[in-house]
Amino acid sequence: MATATVRATSTASPFKTELSNGTTHRWVSDEPAGLGGGDTGPSPTELMLSSLCACTSITLQMYAARKQWSLISVEVECQLNPAGASNEKTEPGHNHITREITLLGNLHKTQRERLLQIANACPMHKLLTGSVDVTSYLT
């Protein structure tokens, strides 16, 4: 995977943040109005979940195309700590993401099972389930 860079810049609107990849893409993140934001874009949590959803969908489409399987479309829904997902108390710092993948197409059971394995090997899944170190510094 190539090095990815994203820059975030605050705006005059409370919590609204402009994001860019330094080349051609620009987007925003914000907090919901109920938290004092303007609700002009997805929250940081939604952006993180969208990365997993998009990566899963793209990875499955690429794999199925390479295998020439009849995958028509992929729908992925992710939730962070969905309510009622577990009655067990989780330890501090432990989060849970539920990912529901819907595959449309004429796929055999073994193909569907293989696609689930591939989903669990997509780059964002590996990133989120692996160890990540974050180094921060002020300039």
Residue pairs with C-beta under 8 A, 6 or more apart in sequence:
1 123
4 21
5 21
5 22
6 19
6 20
6 21
6 22
7 19
7 20
7 21
7 22
8 17
8 18
8 19
8 29
9 17
9 18
9 19
9 20
10 16
10 17
11 17
11 18
13 30
13 37
13 38
13 40
14 36
14 37
14 38
15 30
15 31
15 35
15 36
15 37
15 38
16 28
16 29
16 30
16 37
16 38
16 40
16 41
17 28
17 29
17 30
18 26
18 27
18 28
19 26
19 27
19 28
19 29
20 26
20 27
27 41
28 40
28 41
29 41
29 42
29 43
29 44
29 47
30 37
30 38
30 39
30 40
30 41
30 42
30 43
31 37
31 39
31 43
32 39
32 43
33 39
37 43
42 50
45 80
48 80
49 78
49 79
49 80
49 97
51 124
52 76
52 78
52 97
52 99
52 122
52 124
52 125
52 128
53 76
53 77
53 78
53 99
54 76
54 124
55 122
55 123
55 124
55 125
56 74
56 76
56 99
56 101
56 119
56 122
56 124
56 125
57 74
57 75
57 76
58 122
59 118
59 119
59 121
59 122
59 123
60 71
60 74
60 101
60 103
60 115
60 118
60 119
60 122
61 71
61 74
63 115
63 118
64 70
64 71
64 105
64 115
65 71
67 111
69 105
69 107
69 111
70 105
70 106
70 107
71 103
71 104
71 105
71 107
71 115
72 104
72 105
73 103
73 104
73 105
74 101
74 102
74 103
74 104
75 101
75 102
75 104
76 99
76 100
76 101
76 102
77 99
77 100
78 97
78 98
78 99
78 100
79 85
79 97
79 98
80 95
80 96
80 97
81 95
81 96
81 97
82 96
82 98
85 96
85 98
86 96
90 96
97 128
99 119
101 115
101 116
101 119
103 112
103 115
107 115
119 125
